[in-house]
Amino acid sequence: MTHDVKEIFAGEAPPAPAALAAKVRTLAPSMTRSMQRVAEAVAADPAGCAALTVTGLAELTGTSEATVVRTARLLGYPGYRDLRLALAGLAAQQQSGRAPAVTADIAVDDPIADVVAKLAYDEQQTLADTAAALDTVQLGHAVAAIATARRVDIYGVGASGLVAQDLLQKLMRIGLIVHAHSDPHLAVTNAVQLRAKDVAIAITHSGSTGDVIEPLRVAFEHGATTVAITGRPGGPVAQYADHILTTSTARESELRPAAMSSRTSQLLVVDCLFVGVAQRTYETAAPALSASYEALAHRHSPRSGR
């Protein structure tokens, strides 16, 4: 377990039982292999693990009691006793008659109706996982910084670059000065100009995209408030982020790369940021939105004589 991950989740309230599986999916990539075994065991069989002592779970997973306790704390629980209570609650929910989970694995010969159903389920799960893992305190700090910023720079490449453009358009429509950069050279040269009243936002699912981390580092070193939207809160991007907004780490498959599912998660976080900023700046945001709607209205109306 890295020092960064400890800091990110220190002080949070223990997650609700329903959020435990989402927490495991989000944090597993940042864990040691032995901690992953403990996390995967409790997520796969909450009822069985709830009945085990700390010694029993350590023996089941081939780890140590200390590893079990560290895993419980990383997942947001003060100790193993609190984790057992959450597991018991989750097991009770699962035994209350809910339909079994649908697998989102898509086969090459699946009927299109099955593809739609599986993708819809996967999207819903991604959104639920993101909402469960998102730290609203960190989100509030990021919103406050953006709402009062002199300028906002956003960095993202590939699929994350599309999300950066989405956030750019949203913030521009409420009157903020915003730039989105997918070219790493332009990103760095613009980051050099940022100062204490500015905000830099890095969007990277992996948390290790060099073309995104480098401009964030430059912005951080020049005193800007920095925000990372990432699926790997313990990744390299975290060391240059004042505020970290964690997205879901949905499973990758042959027919659905991680970039597709991560984009859904990132767009939810972007919407949360935008709405939060719009709330904080309502007196100026509302007129700006109205003006932008009016400016584009004629483009959405049928033209006479055609």
Solvent accessible surface area in square Angstrom, and as a share of the most:
residue,aa,sasa,rsa
1,M,58,0.26
2,T,62,0.36
3,H,124,0.55
4,D,45,0.23
5,V,0,0.00
6,K,103,0.44
7,E,103,0.46
8,I,31,0.16
9,F,15,0.06
10,A,73,0.57
11,G,87,0.84
12,E,48,0.22
13,A,84,0.65
14,P,70,0.44
15,P,21,0.13
16,A,62,0.48
17,P,39,0.24
18,A,68,0.53
19,A,13,0.10
20,L,0,0.00
21,A,27,0.21
22,A,4,0.03
23,K,8,0.04
24,V,7,0.04
25,R,82,0.30
26,T,1,0.01
27,L,0,0.00
28,A,19,0.15
29,P,60,0.38
30,S,20,0.13
31,M,14,0.06
32,T,59,0.34
33,R,134,0.49
34,S,34,0.22
35,M,3,0.01
36,Q,35,0.16
37,R,89,0.32
38,V,0,0.00
39,A,0,0.00
40,E,81,0.36
41,A,22,0.17
42,V,0,0.00
43,A,29,0.23
44,A,87,0.67
45,D,73,0.38
46,P,5,0.03
47,A,41,0.32
48,G,30,0.29
49,C,2,0.01
50,A,17,0.13
51,A,80,0.62
52,L,51,0.25
53,T,78,0.45
54,V,38,0.22
55,T,58,0.34
56,G,18,0.17
57,L,0,0.00
58,A,5,0.04
59,E,132,0.59
60,L,114,0.57
61,T,14,0.08
62,G,58,0.55
63,T,29,0.17
64,S,54,0.35
65,E,82,0.37
66,A,53,0.41
67,T,8,0.05
68,V,0,0.00
69,V,40,0.23
70,R,105,0.38
71,T,0,0.00
72,A,0,0.00
73,R,148,0.54
74,L,6,0.03
75,L,0,0.00
76,G,10,0.10
77,Y,7,0.02
78,P,88,0.55
79,G,16,0.15
80,Y,21,0.08
81,R,173,0.63
82,D,45,0.23
83,L,0,0.00
84,R,78,0.28
85,L,106,0.53
86,A,9,0.07
87,L,0,0.00
88,A,51,0.39
89,G,24,0.23
90,L,8,0.04
91,A,8,0.06
92,A,62,0.48
93,Q,68,0.30
94,Q,84,0.37
95,Q,134,0.60
96,S,82,0.53
97,G,70,0.68
98,R,147,0.54
99,A,89,0.69
100,P,119,0.75
101,A,88,0.68
102,V,77,0.44
103,T,77,0.45
104,A,17,0.13
105,D,73,0.38
106,I,30,0.15
107,A,48,0.37
108,V,138,0.79
109,D,117,0.61
110,D,33,0.17
111,P,80,0.51
112,I,134,0.68
113,A,69,0.53
114,D,62,0.32
115,V,29,0.16
116,V,94,0.54
117,A,57,0.44
118,K,34,0.14
119,L,54,0.27
120,A,43,0.33
121,Y,61,0.23
122,D,22,0.12
123,E,53,0.24
124,Q,117,0.52
125,Q,57,0.25
126,T,3,0.01
127,L,69,0.34
128,A,57,0.44
129,D,5,0.03
130,T,0,0.00
131,A,66,0.51
132,A,44,0.34
133,A,5,0.04
134,L,20,0.10
135,D,27,0.14
136,T,100,0.58
137,V,96,0.55
138,Q,45,0.20
139,L,24,0.12
140,G,30,0.29
141,H,92,0.41
142,A,0,0.00
143,V,9,0.05
144,A,29,0.23
145,A,21,0.16
146,I,0,0.00
147,A,20,0.16
148,T,89,0.52
149,A,23,0.18
150,R,129,0.47
151,R,31,0.11
152,V,2,0.01
153,D,0,0.00
154,I,0,0.00
155,Y,1,0.00
156,G,1,0.01
157,V,44,0.25
158,G,63,0.60
159,A,26,0.20
160,S,12,0.08
161,G,9,0.08
162,L,112,0.55
163,V,0,0.00
164,A,2,0.02
165,Q,74,0.33
166,D,41,0.21
167,L,0,0.00
168,L,25,0.12
169,Q,108,0.48
170,K,49,0.21
171,L,0,0.00
172,M,104,0.46
173,R,81,0.30
174,I,4,0.02
175,G,57,0.55
176,L,30,0.15
177,I,108,0.55
178,V,11,0.06
179,H,73,0.33
180,A,22,0.17
181,H,23,0.10
182,S,71,0.46
183,D,64,0.33
184,P,41,0.26
185,H,145,0.65
186,L,104,0.52
187,A,2,0.02
188,V,32,0.18
189,T,80,0.46
190,N,37,0.19
191,A,0,0.00
192,V,57,0.33
193,Q,100,0.44
194,L,0,0.00
195,R,124,0.45
196,A,74,0.57
197,K,126,0.54
198,D,0,0.00
199,V,2,0.01
200,A,0,0.00
201,I,0,0.00
202,A,0,0.00
203,I,0,0.00
204,T,2,0.01
205,H,33,0.15
206,S,50,0.32
207,G,0,0.00
208,S,62,0.40
209,T,40,0.23
210,G,46,0.44
211,D,66,0.34
212,V,1,0.00
213,I,21,0.11
214,E,79,0.35
215,P,0,0.00
216,L,0,0.00
217,R,74,0.27
218,V,13,0.08
219,A,0,0.00
220,F,80,0.33
221,E,109,0.49
222,H,70,0.31
223,G,41,0.40
224,A,4,0.03
225,T,33,0.19
226,T,0,0.00
227,V,0,0.00
228,A,0,0.00
229,I,0,0.00
230,T,0,0.00
231,G,0,0.00
232,R,67,0.25
233,P,0,0.00
234,G,18,0.17
235,G,11,0.11
236,P,64,0.40
237,V,0,0.00
238,A,9,0.07
239,Q,103,0.46
240,Y,45,0.17
241,A,16,0.12
242,D,67,0.35
243,H,31,0.14
244,I,15,0.07
245,L,0,0.00
246,T,6,0.04
247,T,0,0.00
248,S,1,0.01
249,T,15,0.08
250,A,17,0.13
251,R,158,0.58
252,E,116,0.52
253,S,40,0.26
254,E,167,0.75
255,L,89,0.44
256,R,16,0.06
257,P,61,0.38
258,A,20,0.15
259,A,47,0.37
260,M,74,0.33
261,S,1,0.01
262,S,3,0.02
263,R,80,0.29
264,T,24,0.14
265,S,0,0.00
266,Q,1,0.00
267,L,61,0.30
268,L,46,0.23
269,V,0,0.00
270,V,0,0.00
271,D,60,0.31
272,C,42,0.25
273,L,0,0.00
274,F,31,0.13
275,V,79,0.45
276,G,12,0.11
277,V,0,0.00
278,A,16,0.13
279,Q,129,0.57
280,R,151,0.55
281,T,24,0.14
282,Y,147,0.56
283,E,154,0.69
284,T,95,0.55
285,A,1,0.01
286,A,28,0.22
287,P,79,0.49
288,A,28,0.22
289,L,43,0.21
290,S,56,0.36
291,A,58,0.45
292,S,23,0.15
293,Y,133,0.50
294,E,130,0.58
295,A,65,0.50
296,L,74,0.37
297,A,52,0.41
298,H,115,0.51
299,R,168,0.61
300,H,150,0.67
301,S,60,0.39
302,P,134,0.84
303,R,150,0.55
304,S,114,0.74
305,G,90,0.87
306,R,229,0.83
